[in-house]
Amino acid sequence: MHSFSKLAFAALLIVATSALAQGAETSIAVDQPYARATPAGATTGAAYMTLTNKSQAADRLTAASSSVAGKVQIHEMAVTNGVMQMRELANGLPVPAGGSVVLKPGGYHVMLMGLKKPLKAGDTFPLTLTFEKAGNISVTVPVQAMDATKDNKGGGMGGNMGGNMGGTGSGGSMGHMEMK
């Protein structure tokens, strides 16, 4: 009977640990992930989504990885003194407690650098997001047409992140852009 108690305790401990791990993974919801198709020869792309923190503690997106790119970074685009600048968020992207952060063209995004092949409309790819508290969350990212916008309002990068950084598109002229 004594060995049965140890076995039952071990099984209970495994179930409890698993439940805690699942709870941590679900504190961040990743909604509507997508990327835009890239033209042939493009070496960069981007993924967009909404991150919702369902916990009472702030969290931070600190890293990302994907098998479709050699390097993946968390980026921000902003206009500074009339110049569009894109830069890596070295300290990650804060996700407030009980709040959401939208990653969209022209703002925060997951930058895919060193694409191993073009992103084609209709395909999907895996993306792992790493959070300071929630840990790793894996998502499948569908690839939309180059001119697609998730909300059909246009804007942002004018169609794609695939190397056409200085052009115009549905969002109008971007002016000048610098990568930092």
C-alpha positions, 0 to 999 in steps of 0.5 A: 500500500505504501508504494501505491501512495508514492505512485499516486502522489507522483502521478498527482504531482505530474498532473498538477505541474502540467496544469500549471505549465498550461496555465502559464502558456495561456496567460497570453492570447495570440489572435489573428496572426498573419504575414504578407506574401513577399516578392521573389528575391526578398530577404525580409518579411514581417508577421503581425498579430494581436497579443492579449495578456489575460493575467494580472501581471505585465509581461514582455515579448522578448524574442521570436524564432521561425524556421522560415528565417535566419533571424527574427526580431521584434521591431517598431516603426515610428516617424521621428522628425519626419523620417520613418524609422524602423528599429529593433526593440532590444528590451522586447515589447511590453504587454500590459496586465489585462491589456492588448498590443496590436502588431500591425503594418507601420507599427510593431511587428515581428521582423523576419530577416534572411528569409529562406524562401519567399512567403507565398500567399496561401502558405503557413509557417511556424512562429515561436514567441518567447515571453518573459513570464508566459514562456514560449507560445507557438503559432501558425502564421497564414500568409496573405496576398502582398496587398492584403490588410487584415482590417482592409483599411490599407496603410502602414507599409503599403503592401509588404515588408519584402524589400520595398521599403521606400515605395508607395502603396495603399497607405500613401507615400512613406517618405524617407526610411531608416533602419536602426 
